[in-house]
């Protein structure tokens, strides 16, 4: 069973949108060449990222373009792969008085950095820079980047959850594709994945779906059934409701009652992607970050569609943000790098080269939407209309494991759904009270 990795945006585990893989060198561009030395009279900026090596190579290209346009400024990239681990490293660097100048933040970890005073308010920069168009970002996303009334970051890309499906397996089963099934409800989804499940041993078995039972992957199911994780003021966990129990039970029954999804293998972070790409799972819930890998590995026709709905349609709105660190000694130059990395040109490059979903509306509705690709990219864009932000709070990295522990017990059948959710709610709310009162 996969366990919690940290804050939520992803909730209990970090959203799987973003860097993973082995750590890459801090500064070396592709080909092994060393970065050019900083001019004696120039400024060196440190850019903190947490991406895979292929994305690092694109970042290095962008940095070289920035340096060419800004003589006298050089950029040193500090890259640590992963999600929770790099954010812990960034906290350590900041607390130790050695922060980078600009940093990429997992959207789930943003609030803890903002609450600790580690980030610089961006609005003074924006007021002075009349060429920076904040209106080019979705207002909901901008609001996600505020803390206590101040704007501390902006997303370099955004993402949502959708359903990848194997067109060949649908055809073999004589089933209409999800986009041809009308409302595409939970009932439609259950009937479909049951028809796509074929019994067998080992590699011969085919599952109708692969489901993760952790973190942000459960958010949409809750929202679709009218439940939520926290109250409107984000003061208390609210998983102890009939709506939440019904949603979790539906997901658990897909495994324990209907047998349409496998038991996840402990420690196998990409098992769902692997099974879908191998044709062993007919559907898989993921997002734009997996498109390149599916394209590379799948030898079948595939596409994407919206998640099934119950009372309402819902998916999660996730981000990865850039921020200017409060401790930078070069705020003017740091802003120049920040705005360059968030420029329409940079976002279009990331969309074309890395399948990143742009946060700038001009790029999202322009080059990204109109580019010819082999799948229904419009699904991702349309899903933004009903996507919901995760319930991030500064304390989430200290309490999220309490939820995941109970979800794990529910998933393996060691606790009834209602009891596990009641226990999770009580434990988290008790811990939040202690943290907010200053008690240890």
MARNUVO-275012 format. One record per residue (C-alpha): residue number from 1; x, y, z. Coordinates in nm, 4 decimals. Layout:
N
@seq NUM&x X&y Y&z Z
...
# end
This chain:
440
@seq 1&x 0.0000&y 0.0000&z 0.0000
@seq 2&x 0.1364&y 0.3378&z -0.0881
@seq 3&x 0.1683&y 0.5598&z 0.2164
@seq 4&x 0.1496&y 0.9328&z 0.2641
@seq 5&x 0.4417&y 1.1382&z 0.1386
@seq 6&x 0.3507&y 1.4766&z 0.2821
@seq 7&x 0.1167&y 1.7693&z 0.2369
@seq 8&x -0.1826&y 1.7681&z 0.0193
@seq 9&x -0.2568&y 1.9126&z -0.3089
@seq 10&x -0.2078&y 1.5963&z -0.3417
@seq 11&x -0.3486&y 1.5662&z -0.0008
@seq 12&x -0.1884&y 1.2881&z 0.1912
@seq 13&x 0.0624&y 1.2097&z -0.0723
@seq 14&x 0.1963&y 1.4685&z -0.3031
@seq 15&x 0.0084&y 1.4948&z -0.6321
@seq 16&x 0.1820&y 1.2925&z -0.8893
@seq 17&x 0.2381&y 1.5791&z -1.1176
@seq 18&x 0.5971&y 1.6665&z -1.1197
@seq 19&x 0.9472&y 1.5458&z -1.0811
@seq 20&x 1.0418&y 1.1953&z -0.9963
@seq 21&x 1.3428&y 0.9866&z -1.0770
@seq 22&x 1.7019&y 0.9983&z -0.9672
@seq 23&x 1.8613&y 1.3297&z -0.8641
@seq 24&x 2.0263&y 1.5252&z -1.1418
@seq 25&x 2.3364&y 1.7435&z -1.1258
@seq 26&x 2.2837&y 2.0938&z -0.9902
@seq 27&x 2.4291&y 2.2903&z -1.2767
@seq 28&x 2.5595&y 2.0790&z -1.5614
@seq 29&x 2.3763&y 2.1342&z -1.8886
@seq 30&x 2.3058&y 1.8460&z -2.1263
@seq 31&x 2.6146&y 1.6849&z -2.2683
@seq 32&x 2.8172&y 1.7233&z -1.9511
@seq 33&x 2.9437&y 2.0762&z -2.0160
@seq 34&x 2.9851&y 2.2986&z -1.7137
@seq 35&x 2.7849&y 2.6140&z -1.6621
@seq 36&x 2.9588&y 2.9362&z -1.7639
@seq 37&x 3.1301&y 3.1219&z -1.4795
@seq 38&x 2.9577&y 3.4234&z -1.3320
@seq 39&x 3.1035&y 3.7515&z -1.4584
@seq 40&x 3.3058&y 3.9293&z -1.1922
@seq 41&x 3.0688&y 4.2247&z -1.2021
@seq 42&x 2.7571&y 4.0155&z -1.2475
@seq 43&x 2.4922&y 3.8530&z -1.0339
@seq 44&x 2.4441&y 3.4811&z -0.9847
@seq 45&x 2.0925&y 3.3591&z -0.9062
@seq 46&x 2.0069&y 3.0189&z -0.7627
@seq 47&x 1.6982&y 2.8471&z -0.9066
@seq 48&x 1.5624&y 2.5550&z -0.7026
@seq 49&x 1.3735&y 2.2845&z -0.8940
@seq 50&x 1.2628&y 1.9257&z -0.8328
@seq 51&x 1.2190&y 1.7711&z -1.1755
@seq 52&x 1.3261&y 1.4663&z -1.3731
@seq 53&x 1.6320&y 1.4810&z -1.5949
@seq 54&x 1.4413&y 1.5312&z -1.9199
@seq 55&x 1.2600&y 1.8327&z -1.7765
@seq 56&x 1.5816&y 1.9589&z -1.6217
@seq 57&x 1.7331&y 1.9696&z -1.9698
@seq 58&x 1.4498&y 2.1935&z -2.0903
@seq 59&x 1.4878&y 2.4148&z -1.7836
@seq 60&x 1.8571&y 2.4505&z -1.8640
@seq 61&x 1.7711&y 2.5613&z -2.2160
@seq 62&x 1.5342&y 2.8226&z -2.0784
@seq 63&x 1.7980&y 2.9424&z -1.8350
@seq 64&x 2.0532&y 2.9785&z -2.1137
@seq 65&x 1.8015&y 3.1852&z -2.3120
@seq 66&x 1.7428&y 3.4028&z -2.0058
@seq 67&x 2.1153&y 3.4564&z -1.9575
@seq 68&x 2.1562&y 3.5598&z -2.3200
@seq 69&x 1.8810&y 3.8186&z -2.2799
@seq 70&x 2.0145&y 3.9386&z -1.9431
@seq 71&x 2.3903&y 3.9925&z -1.9689
@seq 72&x 2.5516&y 4.0077&z -1.6282
@seq 73&x 2.3070&y 3.7588&z -1.4710
@seq 74&x 2.3874&y 3.3897&z -1.4502
@seq 75&x 2.1639&y 3.1169&z -1.3060
@seq 76&x 2.2692&y 2.8121&z -1.1100
@seq 77&x 2.0065&y 2.5385&z -1.1025
@seq 78&x 1.9756&y 2.3324&z -0.7852
@seq 79&x 1.7675&y 2.0292&z -0.8788
@seq 80&x 1.6552&y 1.7526&z -0.6433
@seq 81&x 1.4185&y 1.4916&z -0.7830
@seq 82&x 1.1085&y 1.3838&z -0.5957
@seq 83&x 0.8400&y 1.5907&z -0.4249
@seq 84&x 0.8315&y 1.5718&z -0.0445
@seq 85&x 1.2093&y 1.5296&z -0.0144
@seq 86&x 1.2984&y 1.8408&z -0.2173
@seq 87&x 1.0473&y 2.0480&z -0.0229
@seq 88&x 1.2079&y 1.9340&z 0.3037
@seq 89&x 1.5482&y 2.0305&z 0.1612
@seq 90&x 1.4151&y 2.3719&z 0.0620
@seq 91&x 1.2841&y 2.4270&z 0.4146
@seq 92&x 1.6283&y 2.3357&z 0.5494
@seq 93&x 1.8058&y 2.5746&z 0.3117
@seq 94&x 1.5685&y 2.8552&z 0.4035
@seq 95&x 1.5921&y 2.7969&z 0.7780
@seq 96&x 1.9715&y 2.7844&z 0.7477
@seq 97&x 1.9868&y 3.1281&z 0.5870
@seq 98&x 2.0850&y 2.9990&z 0.2442
@seq 99&x 1.7670&y 3.0096&z 0.0375
@seq 100&x 1.7693&y 3.0104&z -0.3411
@seq 101&x 1.6527&y 3.3244&z -0.5168
@seq 102&x 1.3665&y 3.1611&z -0.7068
@seq 103&x 1.2122&y 2.8250&z -0.6228
@seq 104&x 0.9661&y 2.5824&z -0.7719
@seq 105&x 0.7180&y 2.4767&z -0.5037
@seq 106&x 0.4889&y 2.1775&z -0.5028
@seq 107&x 0.1417&y 2.3311&z -0.4827
@seq 108&x 0.0654&y 2.1115&z -0.1824
@seq 109&x 0.3558&y 2.2600&z 0.0133
@seq 110&x 0.3035&y 2.6242&z -0.0760
@seq 111&x 0.1146&y 2.7252&z 0.2374
@seq 112&x 0.3786&y 2.6080&z 0.4813
@seq 113&x 0.6414&y 2.8201&z 0.3047
@seq 114&x 0.4118&y 3.1213&z 0.2857
@seq 115&x 0.3092&y 3.0891&z 0.6497
@seq 116&x 0.6714&y 3.0719&z 0.7648
@seq 117&x 0.7662&y 3.3991&z 0.5920
@seq 118&x 0.9953&y 3.2281&z 0.3426
@seq 119&x 0.8378&y 3.3860&z 0.0337
@seq 120&x 0.8332&y 3.7409&z -0.1004
@seq 121&x 0.5054&y 3.9143&z -0.1828
@seq 122&x 0.4815&y 3.9381&z -0.5620
@seq 123&x 0.2308&y 4.2206&z -0.5930
@seq 124&x 0.4834&y 4.5038&z -0.5424
@seq 125&x 0.6792&y 4.3597&z -0.8375
@seq 126&x 0.3623&y 4.3304&z -1.0458
@seq 127&x 0.2558&y 4.6880&z -0.9701
@seq 128&x 0.5934&y 4.8175&z -1.0900
@seq 129&x 0.6097&y 4.5890&z -1.3952
@seq 130&x 0.3287&y 4.6990&z -1.6237
@seq 131&x 0.4221&y 4.4355&z -1.8818
@seq 132&x 0.3267&y 4.1498&z -1.6476
@seq 133&x -0.0361&y 4.0544&z -1.7045
@seq 134&x -0.1773&y 3.8885&z -1.3942
@seq 135&x -0.5162&y 3.8682&z -1.5672
@seq 136&x -0.3659&y 3.6027&z -1.7971
@seq 137&x -0.3918&y 3.3577&z -1.5070
@seq 138&x -0.7210&y 3.1973&z -1.4013
@seq 139&x -0.8485&y 3.3956&z -1.0971
@seq 140&x -0.9110&y 3.0733&z -0.9036
@seq 141&x -0.5496&y 2.9709&z -0.9510
@seq 142&x -0.4274&y 3.3143&z -0.8461
@seq 143&x -0.6397&y 3.2848&z -0.5328
@seq 144&x -0.4767&y 2.9492&z -0.4557
@seq 145&x -0.1428&y 3.1312&z -0.4533
@seq 146&x -0.2451&y 3.3830&z -0.1880
@seq 147&x -0.1909&y 3.3521&z 0.1818
@seq 148&x -0.3355&y 3.5987&z 0.4323
@seq 149&x -0.4131&y 3.8423&z 0.1538
@seq 150&x -0.0713&y 3.8427&z -0.0115
@seq 151&x 0.0321&y 3.6841&z -0.3403
@seq 152&x 0.3345&y 3.4654&z -0.2737
@seq 153&x 0.3610&y 3.2533&z -0.5874
@seq 154&x 0.2164&y 3.1790&z -0.9306
@seq 155&x 0.1875&y 2.8424&z -1.1056
@seq 156&x 0.4311&y 2.7519&z -1.3783
@seq 157&x 0.1754&y 2.4948&z -1.4851
@seq 158&x -0.1490&y 2.3475&z -1.3637
@seq 159&x -0.3065&y 2.0040&z -1.3815
@seq 160&x -0.6245&y 1.8060&z -1.3275
@seq 161&x -0.7237&y 1.4419&z -1.2955
@seq 162&x -0.8921&y 1.2723&z -1.5896
@seq 163&x -0.9479&y 0.9124&z -1.6977
@seq 164&x -0.7126&y 0.7491&z -1.9447
@seq 165&x -0.8728&y 0.4576&z -2.1283
@seq 166&x -0.7582&y 0.1851&z -2.3675
@seq 167&x -0.9661&y 0.2158&z -2.6847
@seq 168&x -0.8576&y -0.1260&z -2.8095
@seq 169&x -0.9829&y -0.3009&z -2.4954
@seq 170&x -1.3156&y -0.1153&z -2.5172
@seq 171&x -1.3490&y -0.2292&z -2.8782
@seq 172&x -1.2626&y -0.5884&z -2.7910
@seq 173&x -1.5338&y -0.5879&z -2.5239
@seq 174&x -1.7866&y -0.4270&z -2.7570
@seq 175&x -1.8264&y -0.1285&z -2.5249
@seq 176&x -1.8920&y 0.2335&z -2.6224
@seq 177&x -1.6175&y 0.4754&z -2.5251
@seq 178&x -1.6850&y 0.6856&z -2.2131
@seq 179&x -1.7620&y 0.9947&z -2.4198
@seq 180&x -2.0435&y 0.7995&z -2.5874
@seq 181&x -2.2071&y 0.6916&z -2.2606
@seq 182&x -2.4156&y 0.9994&z -2.1882
@seq 183&x -2.3765&y 1.1362&z -1.8368
@seq 184&x -2.0946&y 0.8904&z -1.7547
@seq 185&x -2.2104&y 0.8295&z -1.3971
@seq 186&x -2.0642&y 0.6111&z -1.1245
@seq 187&x -2.3131&y 0.3458&z -1.2295
@seq 188&x -2.1963&y 0.3646&z -1.5919
@seq 189&x -1.8366&y 0.3473&z -1.4768
@seq 190&x -1.8971&y 0.0416&z -1.2569
@seq 191&x -2.0805&y -0.1447&z -1.5322
@seq 192&x -1.8011&y -0.0623&z -1.7775
@seq 193&x -1.5046&y -0.1637&z -1.5620
@seq 194&x -1.6795&y -0.4876&z -1.4642
@seq 195&x -1.7233&y -0.5718&z -1.8332
@seq 196&x -1.3546&y -0.4904&z -1.8958
@seq 197&x -1.2279&y -0.7184&z -1.6179
@seq 198&x -1.1101&y -1.0618&z -1.7327
@seq 199&x -1.0113&y -1.3274&z -1.4799
@seq 200&x -0.6774&y -1.4976&z -1.5063
@seq 201&x -0.3493&y -1.5530&z -1.3272
@seq 202&x -0.0645&y -1.3040&z -1.3082
@seq 203&x 0.0070&y -1.1228&z -1.6341
@seq 204&x -0.2914&y -1.2882&z -1.8000
@seq 205&x -0.5429&y -1.1074&z -1.5791
@seq 206&x -0.6991&y -0.7875&z -1.7104
@seq 207&x -0.8511&y -0.5313&z -1.4762
@seq 208&x -1.1185&y -0.2837&z -1.5687
@seq 209&x -0.9401&y -0.0086&z -1.3798
@seq 210&x -0.6447&y 0.0738&z -1.1611
@seq 211&x -0.7190&y 0.2884&z -0.8571
@seq 212&x -0.4902&y 0.4518&z -0.6062
@seq 213&x -0.6323&y 0.4808&z -0.2558
@seq 214&x -0.4241&y 0.7611&z -0.1177
@seq 215&x -0.4075&y 1.1349&z -0.0957
@seq 216&x -0.5363&y 1.3504&z -0.3741
@seq 217&x -0.6590&y 1.0484&z -0.5701
@seq 218&x -0.9599&y 1.0183&z -0.3393
@seq 219&x -1.0559&y 1.3874&z -0.3465
@seq 220&x -1.2673&y 1.3778&z -0.6646
@seq 221&x -1.4746&y 1.0832&z -0.5378
@seq 222&x -1.5608&y 1.2790&z -0.2240
@seq 223&x -1.6479&y 1.5971&z -0.4092
@seq 224&x -1.8550&y 1.4118&z -0.6680
@seq 225&x -2.0744&y 1.2808&z -0.3872
@seq 226&x -2.1156&y 1.6164&z -0.2126
@seq 227&x -1.8546&y 1.5494&z 0.0582
@seq 228&x -1.5413&y 1.7467&z 0.1436
@seq 229&x -1.2311&y 1.6961&z 0.3493
@seq 230&x -1.2523&y 2.0168&z 0.5489
@seq 231&x -1.5110&y 2.2760&z 0.6409
@seq 232&x -1.5369&y 2.6012&z 0.4467
@seq 233&x -1.2999&y 2.7821&z 0.6826
@seq 234&x -1.0443&y 2.5000&z 0.6694
@seq 235&x -1.0556&y 2.4709&z 1.0461
@seq 236&x -1.1701&y 2.1107&z 1.0868
@seq 237&x -1.1619&y 1.7826&z 0.8964
@seq 238&x -1.5086&y 1.6687&z 0.7846
@seq 239&x -1.4630&y 1.3097&z 0.6709
@seq 240&x -1.7141&y 1.1800&z 0.9269
@seq 241&x -2.0204&y 1.2430&z 0.7078
@seq 242&x -2.2545&y 0.9981&z 0.5323
@seq 243&x -2.1573&y 1.1490&z 0.1961
@seq 244&x -1.7864&y 1.0866&z 0.2602
@seq 245&x -1.8528&y 0.7306&z 0.3791
@seq 246&x -2.0621&y 0.6515&z 0.0696
@seq 247&x -1.7883&y 0.7817&z -0.1599
@seq 248&x -1.5095&y 0.5883&z 0.0107
@seq 249&x -1.7223&y 0.2736&z 0.0238
@seq 250&x -1.7847&y 0.2928&z -0.3503
@seq 251&x -1.4087&y 0.3033&z -0.4166
@seq 252&x -1.3301&y 0.0280&z -0.1657
@seq 253&x -1.6013&y -0.1945&z -0.3145
@seq 254&x -1.4383&y -0.1672&z -0.6558
@seq 255&x -1.1560&y -0.3722&z -0.5075
@seq 256&x -1.3055&y -0.5804&z -0.2303
@seq 257&x -1.6538&y -0.6525&z -0.3682
@seq 258&x -1.6260&y -0.6271&z -0.7461
@seq 259&x -1.2588&y -0.7186&z -0.8003
@seq 260&x -1.2174&y -0.4748&z -1.0892
@seq 261&x -0.8965&y -0.3143&z -0.9603
@seq 262&x -0.5852&y -0.4855&z -0.8236
@seq 263&x -0.4353&y -0.4569&z -0.4787
@seq 264&x -0.1527&y -0.2019&z -0.5147
@seq 265&x 0.1953&y -0.3435&z -0.4623
@seq 266&x 0.3758&y -0.1749&z -0.1689
@seq 267&x 0.6480&y 0.0631&z -0.2856
@seq 268&x 0.5484&y 0.0542&z -0.6535
@seq 269&x 0.4950&y 0.4236&z -0.7138
@seq 270&x 0.4143&y 0.3937&z -1.0861
@seq 271&x 0.2296&y 0.0638&z -1.0804
@seq 272&x -0.0927&y 0.2137&z -1.2189
@seq 273&x 0.0877&y 0.3751&z -1.5084
@seq 274&x 0.2778&y 0.0519&z -1.5727
@seq 275&x -0.0356&y -0.1619&z -1.5791
@seq 276&x -0.2176&y 0.0787&z -1.8090
@seq 277&x 0.0775&y 0.1077&z -2.0473
@seq 278&x 0.1071&y -0.2733&z -2.0548
@seq 279&x -0.2623&y -0.3142&z -2.1408
@seq 280&x -0.3370&y -0.4890&z -1.8114
@seq 281&x -0.5658&y -0.2144&z -1.6779
@seq 282&x -0.8262&y -0.0756&z -1.9177
@seq 283&x -0.8687&y 0.2582&z -1.7385
@seq 284&x -0.6427&y 0.4660&z -1.5176
@seq 285&x -0.6963&y 0.7988&z -1.3402
@seq 286&x -0.4083&y 1.0383&z -1.3887
@seq 287&x -0.3275&y 1.3698&z -1.5552
@seq 288&x -0.1226&y 1.5525&z -1.8185
@seq 289&x 0.2045&y 1.4592&z -1.6490
@seq 290&x 0.1652&y 1.0961&z -1.7640
@seq 291&x 0.0872&y 1.1678&z -2.1310
@seq 292&x 0.4469&y 1.1533&z -2.2535
@seq 293&x 0.5115&y 0.8223&z -2.0818
@seq 294&x 0.1891&y 0.6659&z -2.2093
@seq 295&x 0.2715&y 0.7826&z -2.5607
@seq 296&x 0.6177&y 0.6343&z -2.5335
@seq 297&x 0.5166&y 0.2966&z -2.3956
@seq 298&x 0.1640&y 0.2099&z -2.5085
@seq 299&x 0.1291&y -0.0030&z -2.8218
@seq 300&x -0.2468&y 0.0462&z -2.8356
@seq 301&x -0.4914&y 0.3267&z -2.9126
@seq 302&x -0.5811&y 0.5311&z -2.6080
@seq 303&x -0.7585&y 0.8511&z -2.5152
@seq 304&x -0.8759&y 1.0525&z -2.2140
@seq 305&x -1.2181&y 1.1466&z -2.0833
@seq 306&x -1.3722&y 1.3143&z -1.7821
@seq 307&x -1.4007&y 1.1326&z -1.4504
@seq 308&x -1.7385&y 0.9730&z -1.3829
@seq 309&x -1.9879&y 1.1786&z -1.1823
@seq 310&x -2.2352&y 1.1152&z -0.9021
@seq 311&x -2.4207&y 1.4148&z -0.7557
@seq 312&x -2.1930&y 1.6511&z -0.9420
@seq 313&x -1.8888&y 1.6522&z -1.1673
@seq 314&x -1.5568&y 1.7202&z -0.9948
@seq 315&x -1.1846&y 1.6750&z -1.0300
@seq 316&x -0.8827&y 1.8214&z -0.8550
@seq 317&x -0.7073&y 2.1420&z -0.9545
@seq 318&x -0.3369&y 2.1141&z -0.8861
@seq 319&x -0.0428&y 2.3449&z -0.9446
@seq 320&x 0.3319&y 2.3652&z -0.9291
@seq 321&x 0.4360&y 2.7159&z -0.8409
@seq 322&x 0.7298&y 2.9477&z -0.8842
@seq 323&x 0.8096&y 3.1866&z -0.6001
@seq 324&x 1.0664&y 3.4547&z -0.5230
@seq 325&x 1.2254&y 3.3741&z -0.1890
@seq 326&x 1.2146&y 3.6355&z 0.0855
@seq 327&x 1.5827&y 3.5851&z 0.1570
@seq 328&x 1.7079&y 3.6686&z -0.1919
@seq 329&x 1.9864&y 3.9282&z -0.2012
@seq 330&x 1.8928&y 4.0178&z -0.5579
@seq 331&x 1.5156&y 4.0786&z -0.5645
@seq 332&x 1.5158&y 4.2782&z -0.8898
@seq 333&x 1.7098&y 4.0120&z -1.0801
@seq 334&x 1.5088&y 3.7331&z -0.9131
@seq 335&x 1.1880&y 3.8928&z -1.0411
@seq 336&x 1.3323&y 3.9077&z -1.3922
@seq 337&x 1.4044&y 3.5337&z -1.3798
@seq 338&x 1.0621&y 3.4606&z -1.2281
@seq 339&x 0.8722&y 3.6505&z -1.4988
@seq 340&x 1.0843&y 3.4917&z -1.7737
@seq 341&x 1.0118&y 3.1397&z -1.6485
@seq 342&x 0.6398&y 3.2224&z -1.6358
@seq 343&x 0.6318&y 3.3957&z -1.9730
@seq 344&x 0.3997&y 3.2696&z -2.2487
@seq 345&x 0.7053&y 3.1632&z -2.4472
@seq 346&x 0.8416&y 2.9501&z -2.1617
@seq 347&x 0.5019&y 2.7944&z -2.0947
@seq 348&x 0.4542&y 2.7104&z -2.4610
@seq 349&x 0.7975&y 2.5463&z -2.4647
@seq 350&x 0.7056&y 2.3349&z -2.1628
@seq 351&x 0.3726&y 2.2380&z -2.3183
@seq 352&x 0.5323&y 2.1304&z -2.6458
@seq 353&x 0.8331&y 1.9553&z -2.4959
@seq 354&x 0.6993&y 1.8208&z -2.1657
@seq 355&x 0.3174&y 1.8133&z -2.2004
@seq 356&x 0.2872&y 2.0635&z -1.9160
@seq 357&x -0.0588&y 2.2158&z -1.8901
@seq 358&x -0.0126&y 2.5936&z -1.9084
@seq 359&x -0.1356&y 2.8174&z -1.6297
@seq 360&x -0.1508&y 3.1192&z -1.8615
@seq 361&x -0.4910&y 3.1343&z -2.0262
@seq 362&x -0.3467&y 3.2770&z -2.3470
@seq 363&x -0.1280&y 2.9682&z -2.3913
@seq 364&x -0.3815&y 2.7203&z -2.2528
@seq 365&x -0.6587&y 2.8301&z -2.4888
@seq 366&x -0.4183&y 2.9083&z -2.7697
@seq 367&x -0.1167&y 2.6979&z -2.8644
@seq 368&x -0.1867&y 2.4216&z -2.6100
@seq 369&x -0.5474&y 2.3646&z -2.7141
@seq 370&x -0.4917&y 2.4002&z -3.0882
@seq 371&x -0.1763&y 2.1890&z -3.1158
@seq 372&x -0.2368&y 1.8639&z -3.3011
@seq 373&x -0.1912&y 1.5706&z -3.0634
@seq 374&x -0.3061&y 1.2098&z -3.0649
@seq 375&x -0.5549&y 1.2395&z -2.7783
@seq 376&x -0.8432&y 1.4612&z -2.6680
@seq 377&x -0.6469&y 1.7356&z -2.4950
@seq 378&x -0.9627&y 1.9471&z -2.4780
@seq 379&x -1.0769&y 1.7237&z -2.1913
@seq 380&x -0.7988&y 1.8651&z -1.9740
@seq 381&x -0.8884&y 2.2227&z -2.0640
@seq 382&x -1.2631&y 2.1715&z -2.0137
@seq 383&x -1.2076&y 2.0008&z -1.6783
@seq 384&x -1.0636&y 2.3229&z -1.5390
@seq 385&x -1.4169&y 2.4637&z -1.5409
@seq 386&x -1.5262&y 2.2292&z -1.2613
@seq 387&x -1.1919&y 2.1438&z -1.0978
@seq 388&x -1.1615&y 2.2159&z -0.7266
@seq 389&x -0.8521&y 2.3199&z -0.5308
@seq 390&x -0.7269&y 2.0896&z -0.2554
@seq 391&x -0.7770&y 2.1881&z 0.1102
@seq 392&x -0.4181&y 2.2917&z 0.1721
@seq 393&x -0.3357&y 2.4329&z 0.5138
@seq 394&x 0.0056&y 2.5049&z 0.6699
@seq 395&x -0.0301&y 2.2133&z 0.9130
@seq 396&x -0.1183&y 1.9498&z 0.6540
@seq 397&x 0.2252&y 1.7888&z 0.6470
@seq 398&x 0.1868&y 1.7270&z 1.0202
@seq 399&x -0.1597&y 1.5713&z 1.0076
@seq 400&x -0.2056&y 1.4079&z 0.6679
@seq 401&x -0.0448&y 1.0823&z 0.7777
@seq 402&x -0.3210&y 1.0425&z 1.0370
@seq 403&x -0.5743&y 1.0250&z 0.7548
@seq 404&x -0.3704&y 0.7908&z 0.5391
@seq 405&x -0.3204&y 0.5485&z 0.8266
@seq 406&x -0.6967&y 0.5102&z 0.8550
@seq 407&x -0.7462&y 0.4908&z 0.4786
@seq 408&x -0.4938&y 0.2072&z 0.4646
@seq 409&x -0.6820&y 0.0167&z 0.7348
@seq 410&x -1.0090&y 0.0681&z 0.5470
@seq 411&x -0.8552&y -0.0442&z 0.2172
@seq 412&x -0.7210&y -0.3720&z 0.3546
@seq 413&x -1.0444&y -0.4479&z 0.5389
@seq 414&x -0.9132&y -0.3987&z 0.8912
@seq 415&x -1.1626&y -0.1212&z 0.9706
@seq 416&x -1.5167&y -0.0457&z 0.8562
@seq 417&x -1.5423&y 0.2638&z 0.6392
@seq 418&x -1.7436&y 0.4723&z 0.8879
@seq 419&x -1.5188&y 0.3850&z 1.1825
@seq 420&x -1.1995&y 0.4612&z 0.9958
@seq 421&x -1.3272&y 0.7978&z 0.8762
@seq 422&x -1.4529&y 0.8873&z 1.2263
@seq 423&x -1.1145&y 0.7965&z 1.3733
@seq 424&x -0.9284&y 0.9964&z 1.1099
@seq 425&x -1.1497&y 1.2995&z 1.1695
@seq 426&x -1.1067&y 1.2864&z 1.5470
@seq 427&x -0.7292&y 1.2387&z 1.5322
@seq 428&x -0.6715&y 1.5175&z 1.2806
@seq 429&x -0.8969&y 1.7691&z 1.4539
@seq 430&x -0.7340&y 1.6967&z 1.7872
@seq 431&x -0.3892&y 1.7479&z 1.6354
@seq 432&x -0.4957&y 2.0694&z 1.4624
@seq 433&x -0.6213&y 2.2080&z 1.7908
@seq 434&x -0.2897&y 2.1288&z 1.9563
@seq 435&x -0.0838&y 2.2778&z 1.6751
@seq 436&x -0.2892&y 2.5947&z 1.6558
@seq 437&x -0.2844&y 2.6449&z 2.0307
@seq 438&x 0.0928&y 2.6077&z 2.0406
@seq 439&x 0.0823&y 2.2825&z 2.2399
@seq 440&x 0.3315&y 2.0115&z 2.1523
# end
